[in-house]
């Protein structure tokens, strides 16, 4: 299983993204799982809270995204770091919104099941 980049396009450019294969979906699922765990690690284990951890992980996301956009060719490790940083920052930011702003989707706000 490989996460090689897509073939050159009609314009002669090469995409800097992985082909959507079984390996892609397995790694995407793993990145999402690590995103949950990584967000909790920074916010709870390091005891910095959701606001600070959201800022830390958003900064990591921006750094990885800029590196990916500046690269001239496909780098699998860099590509997956962007995916990982996206899921980690997104998870922590949503946790912050729920904890700090008492925001939650309507179904999550119910205190008891409907009769």
SVG drawing of the C-alpha trace seen along z (x, -y; Angstrom):
<svg xmlns="http://www.w3.org/2000/svg" viewBox="-43 -31 53 33">
<polyline fill="none" stroke="black" stroke-width="0.4" points="0.0,0.0 1.4,-3.4 0.5,-7.0 2.2,-8.2 1.1,-11.4 -1.4,-11.5 -0.2,-11.4 0.7,-14.7 -2.3,-16.7 -3.1,-17.8 -1.3,-21.0 1.9,-19.0 1.9,-19.8 2.0,-17.2 -0.4,-17.3 1.0,-17.4 -1.6,-15.1 -1.8,-11.4 -3.8,-9.1 -7.1,-8.1 -6.5,-4.4 -7.1,-2.0 -3.8,-3.1 -5.0,-6.7 -8.2,-5.9 -6.4,-3.8 -3.9,-6.6 -6.8,-9.2 -8.6,-7.1 -5.4,-6.9 -4.8,-10.6 -8.3,-11.4 -7.8,-9.1 -4.4,-10.6 -6.1,-14.0 -8.4,-13.2 -5.6,-11.9 -3.1,-14.6 -5.6,-17.3 -6.3,-15.8 -2.6,-15.3 -1.8,-19.0 -4.9,-20.4 -5.4,-17.9 -2.1,-16.1 0.0,-19.3 -2.7,-21.1 -2.7,-24.2 -6.4,-24.2 -8.4,-24.3 -7.7,-27.9 -3.9,-27.6 -3.8,-24.2 -6.0,-25.5 -3.5,-28.3 -0.5,-25.9 -2.1,-23.4 -3.4,-26.1 0.1,-27.4 1.4,-23.9 -1.2,-23.6 -0.2,-26.9 3.5,-25.9 2.8,-22.6 0.4,-24.1 2.9,-26.8 5.6,-24.2 3.3,-22.0 2.3,-24.9 5.9,-26.0 7.2,-22.5 7.9,-21.9 7.0,-18.3 5.0,-15.7 6.5,-14.8 4.3,-12.0 5.5,-12.9 4.7,-16.6 1.4,-15.8 0.3,-13.6 1.6,-16.1 -0.8,-18.6 -3.6,-16.1 -2.7,-15.3 -2.4,-18.9 -5.8,-19.7 -7.6,-17.0 -5.7,-17.8 -6.3,-21.5 -9.9,-21.1 -10.7,-18.7 -9.1,-20.9 -10.9,-24.0 -14.2,-22.2 -13.5,-21.1 -12.7,-24.7 -16.0,-25.9 -18.0,-23.4 -16.2,-23.9 -15.6,-27.7 -18.6,-29.0 -21.1,-26.2 -21.7,-25.7 -22.8,-22.3 -25.0,-20.9 -28.7,-20.8 -28.7,-17.0 -25.7,-17.3 -27.4,-20.0 -30.3,-17.8 -30.2,-17.0 -32.7,-14.2 -34.1,-12.1 -37.3,-13.3 -40.4,-11.5"/>
</svg>
